[in-house]
Amino acid sequence: MTHILNFKSEGDLAAVQPEEGAPAPGRLISGDPKFTTWNLEEASGGIYAGIWQSTPGKWRVDYDEWEYFHILEGHSILTEEGGQPVHLRPGDRQIIRPGFKGTWEVVKTTRKDYVIRL
């Protein structure tokens, strides 16, 4: 087993069975977003890493975990309750802290890599 996890190419994702999903119906605001998630790492201690993609739509989010992400493709808008919209485009990196509440809107199909810590 290697101690290096590489997920920078489509070839690396080919070996991972993607999970399909969507926002919970009670969180959906608009559109019909569909999620595809390639979970590349699920380690003890509540660490997750992989690639996530969504088609356009808008939904409410409520984070109980830490998340670092890097936008690879697309355009999304993340808005914290009472805050200003943050436009996310390729190259943007963010950390979301536990307790974040707001909305995630995918304007153009968005793909990000992520690391989550529960």
ZAMI-279543 format. One record per residue (C-alpha): residue number from 1; y, z, x. Coordinates in steps of 0.001 Angstrom, whole numbers. Layout:
+-----+---------+---------+---------+
| num |      yy |      zz |      xx |
+-----+---------+---------+---------+
| NUM |       Y |       Z |       X |
...
+-----+---------+---------+---------+
END
This chain:
+-----+---------+---------+---------+
| num |      yy |      zz |      xx |
+-----+---------+---------+---------+
|   1 |       0 |       0 |       0 |
|   2 |    3419 |    -914 |    1265 |
|   3 |    6381 |    1428 |     970 |
|   4 |    8757 |   -1478 |     350 |
|   5 |    9305 |   -2872 |   -3120 |
|   6 |   10728 |   -6396 |   -3172 |
|   7 |   12007 |   -7867 |   -6427 |
|   8 |   14485 |  -10478 |   -5393 |
|   9 |   12588 |  -13605 |   -6397 |
|  10 |   10898 |  -15052 |   -9464 |
|  11 |    7645 |  -15011 |   -7504 |
|  12 |    7803 |  -11227 |   -7292 |
|  13 |    8152 |  -11033 |  -11093 |
|  14 |    5228 |  -13392 |  -11744 |
|  15 |    2757 |  -10604 |  -10976 |
|  16 |    4342 |   -8252 |  -13548 |
|  17 |    3603 |   -8441 |  -17270 |
|  18 |    7033 |   -8423 |  -18985 |
|  19 |    7706 |   -6113 |  -21918 |
|  20 |    9508 |   -7546 |  -24951 |
|  21 |   11845 |   -5461 |  -27076 |
|  22 |   15079 |   -5155 |  -29006 |
|  23 |   17571 |   -2447 |  -29933 |
|  24 |   16376 |      48 |  -32534 |
|  25 |   17479 |   -1222 |  -35973 |
|  26 |   19786 |    1780 |  -36481 |
|  27 |   21648 |     957 |  -33247 |
|  28 |   22168 |   -2761 |  -33842 |
|  29 |   25787 |   -3766 |  -34544 |
|  30 |   25611 |   -7565 |  -34403 |
|  31 |   23467 |  -10496 |  -33367 |
|  32 |   19747 |  -10584 |  -32723 |
|  33 |   19361 |   -9484 |  -29093 |
|  34 |   15920 |   -9746 |  -27507 |
|  35 |   15046 |   -7795 |  -24373 |
|  36 |   12643 |   -8761 |  -21600 |
|  37 |   11895 |   -6073 |  -19031 |
|  38 |    9876 |   -6384 |  -15848 |
|  39 |    9101 |   -2785 |  -14816 |
|  40 |    8357 |   -3032 |  -11122 |
|  41 |    8160 |     681 |  -10361 |
|  42 |    7332 |    3783 |  -12373 |
|  43 |    7128 |    6677 |   -9938 |
|  44 |    6427 |   10341 |  -10464 |
|  45 |    9551 |   12364 |  -11020 |
|  46 |   10936 |    9912 |  -13578 |
|  47 |   12079 |    7005 |  -11384 |
|  48 |   11969 |    3483 |  -12819 |
|  49 |   13068 |     189 |  -11272 |
|  50 |   12914 |   -3413 |  -12325 |
|  51 |   14653 |   -6340 |  -13958 |
|  52 |   16036 |   -6363 |  -17521 |
|  53 |   17319 |   -9312 |  -19499 |
|  54 |   18902 |   -9577 |  -22952 |
|  55 |   20038 |  -12392 |  -25200 |
|  56 |   23401 |  -12050 |  -26999 |
|  57 |   24129 |   -9242 |  -29422 |
|  58 |   25777 |   -5822 |  -29623 |
|  59 |   24273 |   -2344 |  -30077 |
|  60 |   25036 |    1336 |  -29628 |
|  61 |   23768 |    3071 |  -26474 |
|  62 |   23275 |    6750 |  -25685 |
|  63 |   22140 |    7587 |  -22139 |
|  64 |   20163 |   10726 |  -21274 |
|  65 |   19372 |    9416 |  -17798 |
|  66 |   21119 |    8132 |  -14670 |
|  67 |   21144 |    4377 |  -14243 |
|  68 |   22335 |    2200 |  -11392 |
|  69 |   22393 |   -1530 |  -12090 |
|  70 |   23515 |   -4809 |  -10553 |
|  71 |   24345 |   -7765 |  -12801 |
|  72 |   22500 |  -10880 |  -11625 |
|  73 |   23437 |  -13351 |  -14384 |
|  74 |   25444 |  -13589 |  -17578 |
|  75 |   28295 |  -11667 |  -19155 |
|  76 |   28157 |   -8320 |  -20945 |
|  77 |   30728 |   -5797 |  -22114 |
|  78 |   30034 |   -2073 |  -21772 |
|  79 |   32391 |     195 |  -23721 |
|  80 |   32337 |    3991 |  -23636 |
|  81 |   33365 |    5813 |  -26822 |
|  82 |   37132 |    6229 |  -26595 |
|  83 |   37277 |    4082 |  -23448 |
|  84 |   38261 |     599 |  -22422 |
|  85 |   35766 |   -2297 |  -22348 |
|  86 |   34248 |   -3071 |  -18950 |
|  87 |   33323 |   -6733 |  -18507 |
|  88 |   30157 |   -7108 |  -16450 |
|  89 |   29523 |  -10348 |  -14572 |
|  90 |   27271 |  -11434 |  -11697 |
|  91 |   27794 |   -9235 |   -8659 |
|  92 |   29075 |   -6226 |  -10627 |
|  93 |   27393 |   -2888 |   -9974 |
|  94 |   27678 |     249 |  -12084 |
|  95 |   26324 |    3757 |  -12357 |
|  96 |   25976 |    5225 |  -15833 |
|  97 |   25745 |    9005 |  -15965 |
|  98 |   23760 |   11005 |  -18510 |
|  99 |   25816 |   11643 |  -21635 |
| 100 |   27333 |    8145 |  -21793 |
| 101 |   27748 |    6982 |  -25389 |
| 102 |   29179 |    3665 |  -26434 |
| 103 |   28212 |      41 |  -26930 |
| 104 |   26547 |   -2683 |  -24916 |
| 105 |   27467 |   -6230 |  -25900 |
| 106 |   25759 |   -9242 |  -24361 |
| 107 |   28165 |  -12182 |  -24607 |
| 108 |   26048 |  -14565 |  -22504 |
| 109 |   22379 |  -13840 |  -21759 |
| 110 |   22472 |  -11127 |  -19100 |
| 111 |   19992 |  -10191 |  -16379 |
| 112 |   20295 |   -7094 |  -14228 |
| 113 |   18210 |   -5186 |  -11764 |
| 114 |   18150 |   -1446 |  -12306 |
| 115 |   17047 |    1933 |  -11058 |
| 116 |   16768 |    4742 |  -13615 |
| 117 |   16274 |    8425 |  -12905 |
| 118 |   15367 |   10708 |  -15779 |
+-----+---------+---------+---------+
END
